[in-house]
Amino acid sequence: MPQLPSSFWTLVVTSLFLIVSAFLYKNLLQIIVGWTLRRRTRARRNILLARVKVEQSQYQLSAQQSTRSDDGEWEKVEKHAAGSAPNAREPGDDWEGIIGFFHPFCNAGGGGERVLWAAIKATQKRWPRAVCVVYTGDHDADKDGMLEKVQNRFNIKLHPPTVVFLYLSTRHYVLSSTWPRFTLLGQSLGSIILAYDAFSLLVPDIFIDTMGYAFALAFSKFFFPAVPTGAYVHYPTISTDMLGSLDSSPTLGKGLNAGTGKGLRGSLKKQYWHLFARLYGRVGGSVDVVMTNSSWTASHIQTLWGPARTKRRKSHPVSVVFPPVAVDEIVRAIPLDAASEKERQPTILCIAQFRPEKNHTLLLRSFARFLRSRSSSSSSSSSTPTIGEKGDEKQPHLLLIGSVRDAHDATRVYDLRLLAHELHLNPHITFLTDASFPTILSHLATASIGANCMWNEHFGIGVVEYMAAGLIPVVNDSGGPKMDIVVEWGGGETGLRAGTEEEYAGAFERVLGMEGEQRAEMRMRARGRARGAFGEEEFGGKWVGEVEKLVEMLQGMKKNRR
C-alpha cells in the first residue's frame, strides 16, 4: 500500500477535529482556543502598537525635514496618527483598532492586489489611527520592498507607519498543487489551517478576507465571535453556473468543466460539487459584511450564502463594490478627439493571459469567420466598410497580448499559432507576449476594438481598461461584462456583446463598418461609463461605507459588554 502524503493526514485530522468539536464541545472549545490565542498574542500586539507609534514619530520627523509632493494628500493621516488632528473630525475618526487583512498572496501584483492596496489606502484616510495588518505568505519580500512595488505597479502610495505585515508559514496548504484530488475541499480546509496560523500571530479587532477564503472567516467567527468579519469576494469558490455547466455541451464554451458531468465519474463529481456548495453556503453565512466585485458575483453569493445569512440574522445585505481600475491614468495618457480618431487602425485587440478559460480559440475562429464574410460581401457588393477597406493599407488585424507564466502557457501560445495557420490568419494576426506597459498603452491608443471571449468573467478589469482607452468593447454576453460594464450609458450603447462565432464576427463587422462620427460617439460613451463607475474614488467611498458597518458592530459589542 503506497504511503499517503502528510498533507492528507493533516486534512483528515483537521476535519475530524473541527467536526467533532463543533458538535460536541462548541462553547468550551471557543473559550479555550479563543482565550489561548488571545493570551499568546497579547505581547505581540503591544509590541506592534508601540512600534507603530515609534515609526510614526520617525516618519513625521522625516517628513518635516524633506519636501514631498504628496504632503497634502497625507496631511490628515499624519496629524491624526500623531494625535494633533483638528477638533472637527468625522465620527469615528479617532478609532484606533487593528484591522486584519487576510491576503496570503499580497505581493502578486494582480487585480486582486490592487483591490487590497486601494482598500488599505481608503481605510487609512478614513481611520488614520487604525493599524492595517496584512497576513501574507510572501517571505521573500520585506515591508519597504512591497510598499515600493505597490507604488510602482499601481501608483498607490500608502502611509507606511500604520501598515504591518505578519508572515504566515503554512501558505502551501492553500495551493492547488497540495491537493491534486478534491482540490476545492482541500484548499478550503487548508485555509482553516492558514487562518489558525494568522490568529496565532495576532488576533485583530476586525478580520477581513480579500482573497476569497470563506472558511478562514468561518474559523474567525467560530473561535472569536466578538471579532466582526468582512469579505470582499472576487468570485465564488463554486457557483450555480459551474454546477450547471457539468451537463452542458463543451462546444458552447461554458467553462473548462463543460460536459464533464456525464458517466459514473461525472455523476460522482456532481455529487461532490453539490455537497461542497452546501458546505460553502453554510460557512459563508457566518460573514457579517459581504462585498462583491460585480452584480454577477453578488447574485451567486446571495444564492449560495443567502439562506444561511438569513438564518443567522445577518442584517447587512450583500453589496456590490466595483474593484478600482486605473481609469484616470489611461484617460490622461490617451486622448479622444478628431486627431486621435484618425490614428485608430482596424485592429481588434485582446489583452488577456494565455489561459484556457480566456477562450482565445473562439476569438480566432470568430475573426476567421469575419474575414471570410467580409471577403465574400465585398466581392458581391459595392458598399464597403468605412475603415479597413479591402485593398486599402488598413486591413483588419487581430492582436493578442498576454503574459506567458510557464511552459503550459508557452505550449498554449504555440497551439494558437498552429490554429491561426490552419485558419489562414497569419497575414492578419500578431501574438505579443510579456509586453511592457508602454507597449500595451501604445496599442490601446491605436486599436479600434477590445475583445473578450471568456465565459462568465466575474468582473472584467480588462474590459474597463478598453473602454477607458476609447476602444469599443466586443465581449462575451455573460458575467460581469454583461451585467455591469458593457451596458447602455449616456443614451446609447457602450459596446457590443456576443456568444458565438457568428455573433462575434457580426459585431466586428458592425464596429468596423460604422461611420466615423457614430464610432467616435460610442467611444466617448464607453469612456464615460468607465470613468463614472469604476475609478478608485468610487471604490474608496463604497469600501469605507461597508467597513464602517464593521467598526460600528465592534463598538456596539464593546458597549454591550460594559
C-alpha positions in Angstrom: 0.0 0.0 0.0 1.5 3.3 -1.0 2.4 5.8 1.7 -0.1 8.7 1.9 1.3 12.3 1.9 1.4 14.1 5.2 -0.9 16.8 3.8 -3.6 14.1 3.5 -3.3 13.2 7.2 -3.3 16.8 8.1 -6.5 17.3 6.2 -8.1 14.2 7.9 -7.1 15.2 11.4 -8.1 18.8 11.0 -11.5 17.9 9.5 -12.3 15.3 12.2 -11.2 17.7 14.9 -13.4 20.5 13.7 -16.4 18.4 13.0 -16.3 16.6 16.4 -15.6 19.9 18.2 -18.4 21.7 16.5 -21.0 19.2 17.5 -19.8 18.2 21.0 -17.7 20.9 22.6 -18.6 24.1 20.7 -18.8 26.5 23.6 -15.9 25.0 25.6 -13.7 24.9 22.5 -14.5 28.5 21.7 -13.5 29.7 25.1 -10.3 27.6 25.4 -8.9 28.2 21.9 -10.0 31.8 21.7 -8.6 32.7 25.2 -5.4 30.8 24.4 -4.7 32.6 21.2 -5.5 36.0 22.6 -3.3 35.4 25.6 -0.5 34.1 23.4 -0.6 37.1 21.0 -1.2 39.8 23.6 2.5 40.6 24.0 3.0 40.8 20.2 0.0 43.1 19.9 1.5 45.5 22.5 4.9 45.4 20.8 3.3 46.0 17.4 1.3 49.0 18.6 4.4 50.5 20.3 6.4 50.0 17.1 3.7 51.8 15.1 4.0 54.8 17.3 7.8 54.9 17.0 7.6 54.6 13.2 5.0 57.3 13.1 7.2 59.7 15.0 10.2 58.9 12.8 8.1 59.3 9.7 6.7 62.6 10.8 10.2 63.9 11.6 11.5 62.8 8.2 8.5 64.5 6.5 9.3 67.7 8.3 12.9 67.6 7.1 12.1 66.9 3.4 9.7 68.3 0.8 7.4 65.8 -0.7 4.9 66.2 -3.5 2.1 64.4 -1.7 2.2 66.2 1.7 -1.3 67.5 1.2 -2.8 64.1 0.5 -1.4 62.5 3.6 -1.5 65.6 5.9 -4.7 64.3 7.6 -3.3 60.9 8.2 -0.1 62.1 9.7 -1.7 64.7 12.0 -4.4 62.3 13.3 -1.9 59.4 13.8 0.3 61.8 15.8 -2.6 62.9 18.0 -2.7 66.5 16.7 -5.8 66.4 14.4 -8.2 69.3 14.4 -11.2 69.2 16.5 -13.6 68.9 13.6 -13.5 65.2 12.9 -15.8 62.9 11.3 -17.5 60.5 13.7 -15.2 57.5 14.4 -12.0 59.2 13.0 -10.3 58.5 16.3 -11.0 54.7 16.2 -7.6 53.1 16.6 -8.1 49.4 16.4 -6.4 46.8 14.3 -7.9 45.6 11.0 -6.5 42.3 9.8 -6.4 41.8 6.0 -6.2 38.2 5.1 -4.4 38.1 1.7 -1.7 35.4 1.7 -0.5 36.3 -1.8 -0.4 40.1 -1.4 2.8 40.6 -3.5 1.4 39.0 -6.6 0.7 42.3 -8.4 -2.6 41.4 -10.0 -6.1 42.9 -9.9 -6.9 41.3 -6.6 -3.9 43.0 -5.1 -5.0 46.4 -6.5 -8.2 45.9 -4.5 -6.2 45.2 -1.3 -4.0 48.2 -1.5 -6.7 50.6 -2.6 -8.8 49.3 0.3 -6.0 49.9 2.8 -5.4 53.4 1.4 -9.1 54.2 1.8 -9.1 52.7 5.3 -6.0 54.8 6.3 -7.7 58.0 5.2 -10.9 57.2 7.0 -9.4 55.9 10.2 -5.9 57.5 10.4 -5.2 55.9 13.8 -6.1 52.4 12.8 -3.4 49.8 12.1 -3.8 47.7 8.9 -2.2 44.3 9.4 -1.7 42.2 6.3 -1.4 38.4 6.8 0.9 37.3 3.9 3.0 34.3 2.9 5.4 36.3 0.8 8.5 35.7 2.9 10.8 36.9 0.1 9.7 40.5 0.3 10.0 42.9 3.2 7.8 45.9 4.0 9.8 48.5 2.2 10.0 46.4 -0.9 6.3 45.6 -1.0 5.2 49.1 -0.5 7.6 50.3 -3.2 6.2 47.7 -5.6 2.6 48.8 -4.7 3.5 52.4 -5.6 5.3 51.5 -8.9 2.8 48.9 -10.0 -0.4 50.5 -9.0 0.5 54.1 -8.3 -0.9 53.7 -4.8 1.1 55.4 -2.0 0.3 54.1 1.4 1.1 55.6 4.8 3.9 53.2 6.0 3.8 53.5 9.8 0.3 52.1 10.0 0.8 49.2 7.6 2.2 46.0 9.2 3.0 42.7 7.6 2.8 39.4 9.5 4.2 36.4 7.8 2.4 33.1 7.5 4.3 29.8 7.4 1.5 27.4 6.1 0.5 29.0 2.8 1.3 25.8 0.9 -1.9 24.3 2.3 -4.0 26.6 0.0 -2.1 25.8 -3.2 -3.9 23.6 -5.7 -0.7 21.5 -6.1 -1.0 20.4 -2.5 -4.4 18.9 -3.3 -4.3 17.0 -6.6 -7.6 15.4 -5.6 -10.7 17.0 -4.1 -9.0 20.4 -4.7 -11.9 22.6 -3.8 -12.3 20.9 -0.4 -8.6 20.6 0.2 -7.9 24.3 -0.4 -10.8 25.4 1.7 -9.8 23.3 4.7 -6.2 24.4 4.1 -7.4 27.9 4.5 -8.6 27.0 8.0 -5.0 25.9 8.9 -3.8 29.2 7.4 -6.3 31.2 9.4 -5.1 29.4 12.6 -1.6 30.4 11.6 -2.7 34.0 11.2 -4.6 34.2 14.6 -1.6 32.6 16.2 0.4 35.6 15.2 -2.2 38.3 16.1 -5.9 38.4 16.9 -7.2 41.5 15.2 -10.2 43.7 16.2 -11.7 43.3 12.7 -10.9 40.5 10.3 -11.4 41.0 6.5 -10.7 38.4 3.8 -9.8 39.9 0.4 -8.9 36.7 -1.5 -12.0 34.5 -1.2 -11.2 32.2 1.7 -14.7 31.9 3.3 -13.6 29.0 5.5 -11.0 31.3 7.1 -13.7 33.7 8.0 -15.8 30.9 9.5 -12.8 29.9 11.6 -12.6 33.5 12.9 -16.4 33.7 13.7 -16.3 30.3 15.4 -13.5 30.9 17.8 -13.8 34.7 18.0 -17.5 35.7 17.7 -16.7 39.2 19.0 -14.5 39.9 16.0 -16.6 41.3 13.2 -15.8 39.7 9.8 -15.9 41.1 6.3 -15.4 39.5 2.9 -14.5 41.0 -0.5 -15.5 38.3 -2.9 -13.9 38.4 -6.4 -15.6 35.2 -7.4 -17.5 32.4 -5.6 -15.4 29.3 -5.0 -18.3 27.4 -6.6 -21.3 28.8 -8.4 -24.7 27.6 -9.7 -23.3 28.3 -13.2 -20.4 25.9 -12.5 -22.8 23.2 -11.4 -25.0 23.7 -14.4 -22.0 23.6 -16.8 -21.3 20.0 -16.0 -24.3 18.9 -18.1 -23.8 21.4 -21.0 -22.1 20.8 -24.3 -18.4 21.5 -24.4 -19.0 23.3 -27.7 -21.0 26.0 -26.0 -17.8 27.4 -24.4 -19.3 27.4 -20.8 -16.0 26.9 -18.9 -13.4 24.3 -18.5 -15.7 21.7 -16.9 -18.4 21.9 -19.5 -19.7 18.4 -20.3 -17.7 16.6 -17.6 -20.8 15.6 -15.6 -21.6 12.5 -17.7 -21.0 8.9 -16.8 -20.2 7.4 -13.4 -17.2 9.7 -12.8 -19.2 12.7 -13.8 -22.1 11.7 -11.6 -19.7 11.4 -8.6 -18.2 14.8 -9.5 -21.6 16.4 -9.5 -22.5 14.9 -6.1 -19.1 16.2 -4.7 -19.7 19.7 -6.1 -23.3 19.9 -4.8 -22.2 18.8 -1.3 -19.3 21.3 -1.4 -21.7 24.0 -2.5 -23.9 23.3 0.6 -20.9 23.4 2.9 -19.7 26.6 1.2 -23.1 28.2 1.7 -23.1 27.4 5.4 -19.6 28.8 6.1 -20.4 31.9 4.0 -23.4 32.5 6.2 -21.2 33.4 9.1 -19.7 36.6 7.5 -21.0 39.8 8.9 -20.4 42.2 5.9 -20.1 40.8 2.4 -18.8 42.9 -0.6 -18.7 41.5 -4.1 -16.9 42.8 -7.2 -19.9 42.6 -9.6 -23.6 42.0 -9.8 -22.9 38.6 -11.2 -20.9 37.6 -8.2 -23.4 39.2 -5.8 -26.2 37.2 -7.4 -24.4 33.9 -6.9 -23.2 34.7 -3.4 -26.7 35.6 -2.4 -28.0 32.3 -3.8 -25.3 30.3 -2.0 -24.9 32.3 1.2 -28.3 34.0 1.5 -30.2 31.2 3.2 -27.6 30.7 5.9 -27.2 34.5 6.4 -30.9 34.9 6.8 -31.0 32.0 9.4 -28.2 33.7 11.3 -30.0 37.0 11.1 -27.2 38.9 9.3 -28.7 42.4 8.9 -26.3 43.8 6.2 -27.2 42.8 2.6 -24.6 41.6 0.1 -23.3 44.7 -1.6 -21.6 45.4 -4.9 -18.3 47.3 -4.7 -16.7 47.5 -8.1 -12.9 47.0 -8.0 -10.7 50.0 -8.6 -9.4 50.4 -12.1 -6.6 52.8 -13.3 -9.2 54.7 -15.4 -7.8 58.2 -14.8 -4.2 57.1 -15.7 -5.4 55.7 -19.0 -7.6 58.7 -19.8 -4.7 61.1 -19.2 -2.4 59.0 -21.5 -4.8 58.5 -24.4 -6.8 61.5 -25.8 -10.1 61.0 -27.6 -10.6 63.7 -30.3 -10.8 64.0 -34.0 -7.0 63.8 -34.4 -6.7 60.6 -32.3 -9.6 59.0 -34.2 -7.6 59.3 -37.4 -4.8 57.3 -35.7 -7.1 54.4 -35.0 -6.5 51.3 -37.0 -9.0 48.5 -37.8 -7.3 46.4 -35.2 -9.1 44.0 -32.8 -7.1 43.9 -29.6 -7.3 41.2 -26.9 -5.3 41.7 -23.7 -5.5 38.5 -21.6 -3.3 35.9 -20.1 -2.9 32.8 -22.3 -5.1 30.6 -20.1 -7.7 28.1 -21.3 -10.7 30.0 -19.7 -9.8 33.1 -21.7 -11.1 31.2 -24.8 -8.7 32.6 -27.4 -9.8 29.8 -29.7 -13.3 31.3 -30.0 -11.7 34.6 -30.8 -9.5 33.2 -33.6 -12.4 31.3 -35.2 -14.7 34.3 -34.9 -12.1 36.6 -36.6 -11.6 34.0 -39.4 -15.3 33.9 -40.0 -15.4 37.7 -40.0 -12.6 37.8 -42.7 -14.4 35.2 -44.8 -17.7 37.1 -44.6 -16.0 40.4 -45.4 -14.3 38.9 -48.4 -17.5 37.4 -49.8 -19.6 40.6 -49.2 -17.0 42.9 -50.7 -16.9 40.8 -53.9 -20.6 40.9 -54.3 -21.4 44.5 -53.2 -20.1 47.9 -54.0 -20.6 49.0 -50.4 -17.6 48.7 -48.2 -16.7 49.4 -44.6 -15.6 52.9 -43.7 -12.3 51.6 -42.3 -10.3 48.5 -43.2 -11.4 48.7 -46.8 -10.2 45.8 -48.9 -7.3 47.0 -51.0 -6.6 49.8 -48.5 -3.4 49.7 -46.5 -5.6 49.5 -43.4 -6.5 45.8 -43.3 -8.3 44.3 -40.3 -5.8 42.8 -37.8 -6.1 40.7 -34.7 -3.5 41.5 -32.0 -3.2 39.1 -29.0 -1.3 40.5 -26.0 -0.7 38.3 -22.9 1.8 37.1 -20.4 3.4 33.7 -20.5 3.8 32.4 -16.9 5.2 28.9 -17.6 5.7 26.1 -20.0 2.0 25.3 -20.2 1.2 28.9 -21.3 4.0 28.7 -23.9 2.5 25.5 -25.3 -0.9 27.1 -25.4 0.5 30.0 -27.5 2.2 27.5 -29.8 -1.2 25.7 -30.3 -2.9 29.0 -31.0 -0.3 29.8 -33.6 -0.9 26.4 -35.3 -4.7 27.2 -35.3 -4.0 30.6 -36.8 -2.1 28.9 -39.6 -4.9 26.4 -40.2 -7.4 29.3 -40.4 -5.2 31.2 -42.8 -4.9 34.1 -40.4 -1.1 34.6 -40.5 -1.1 37.8 -42.5 -3.8 39.2 -40.2 -2.7 38.2 -36.7 0.1 39.0 -34.2 1.0 37.4 -30.9 2.7 39.7 -28.4 3.9 38.0 -25.2 5.0 39.7 -22.0 4.7 43.2 -23.4 5.7 46.2 -21.4 3.1 48.7 -20.1 4.2 51.5 -22.5 3.8 49.0 -25.4 0.4 48.0 -24.3 -0.6 51.6 -23.9 0.5 52.4 -27.4 -1.7 49.6 -28.8 -4.7 50.8 -26.7 -4.3 54.2 -28.3 -4.4 52.9 -31.9 -6.7 49.8 -31.9 -10.4 50.1 -32.6 -12.0 47.1 -30.8 -11.2 45.5 -27.5 -12.3 41.8 -27.5 -13.1 39.4 -24.6 -14.3 35.9 -25.1 -14.2 34.5 -21.5 -17.5 32.9 -20.4 -18.8 34.3 -17.1 -15.9 36.5 -16.3 -16.7 37.7 -12.8 -15.9 41.3 -13.4 -13.7 42.3 -16.3 -11.0 44.8 -15.4 -9.5 44.4 -18.9 -12.8 45.4 -20.5 -13.0 48.6 -18.3 -9.4 49.4 -19.5 -10.5 49.0 -23.1 -13.3 51.5 -22.6 -11.2 54.0 -20.7 -8.8 53.9 -23.6 -11.6 54.6 -26.1 -11.8 51.1 -27.6 -15.2 49.8 -28.5 -15.6 46.5 -26.5 -16.9 43.4 -28.1 -17.3 41.0 -25.1 -18.9 37.7 -24.0 -22.6 38.1 -23.3 -22.2 36.8 -19.7 -20.9 37.6 -16.3 -19.7 41.0 -15.2 -19.2 42.5 -18.7 -22.8 41.8 -19.5 -24.4 42.9 -16.2 -22.2 45.8 -15.2 -19.8 47.1 -17.8 -21.0 47.0 -21.4 -24.4 48.4 -20.7 -26.3 51.4 -22.1 -25.0 54.7 -20.8 -25.5 58.3 -21.8 -28.4 57.4 -24.1 -26.7 54.7 -26.2 -24.6 51.6 -26.4 -21.1 51.5 -24.9 -20.1 48.3 -26.8 -21.4 45.0 -28.2 -21.9 41.6 -26.7 -21.7 38.2 -28.3 -21.6 34.5 -27.5 -21.0 32.5 -30.7 -18.6 32.7 -33.7 -21.4 34.2 -35.8 -22.2 36.9 -33.2 -18.6 37.9 -32.7 -18.0 38.1 -36.4 -21.1 40.2 -36.9 -20.1 42.5 -34.1 -16.6 43.0 -35.6 -18.3 43.8 -39.0 -20.7 46.3 -37.4 -18.0 48.2 -35.5 -15.5 48.5 -38.3 -18.3 49.4 -40.7 -19.6 52.3 -38.7 -19.5 55.9 -39.8 -16.7 57.8 -38.2 -18.9 60.0 -36.1 -21.0 57.1 -34.9 -17.9 55.2 -33.9 -16.5 58.3 -32.1 -19.7 58.8 -30.1 -19.7 55.2 -28.9 -16.1 55.5 -27.8 -17.0 58.6 -25.8 -19.9 56.8 -24.1 -17.6 53.8 -23.3 -15.1 56.1 -21.7 -17.8 58.0 -19.8 -19.1 54.7 -18.4 -15.6 53.7 -17.3 -14.9 57.0 -15.6 -18.3 57.2 -14.0 -18.4 53.8 -12.3 -15.0 52.2 -12.0 -12.4 54.7 -10.7 -10.5 54.5 -7.4 -12.6 57.2 -5.8 -15.8 55.3 -6.4 -14.3 52.2 -4.9 -12.8 54.0 -1.9 -16.2 55.6 -1.0 -18.1 52.4 -1.1 -15.4 50.4 0.7 -15.4 52.8 3.6 -19.2 52.7 3.8 -19.0 48.9 4.2 -16.2 48.8 6.7 -17.9 51.5 8.8 -20.6 48.8 9.5 -17.8 46.6 10.9 -16.5 49.4 13.1 -20.0 50.1 14.4 -20.6 46.5 15.2 -17.3 46.3 17.1 -18.1 49.5 19.1 -21.6 48.2 19.8 -20.4 44.9 21.1 -17.9 46.7 23.4 -20.7 48.9 24.8 -22.9 45.9 25.5 -20.1 44.2 27.5 -19.8 47.2 29.8 
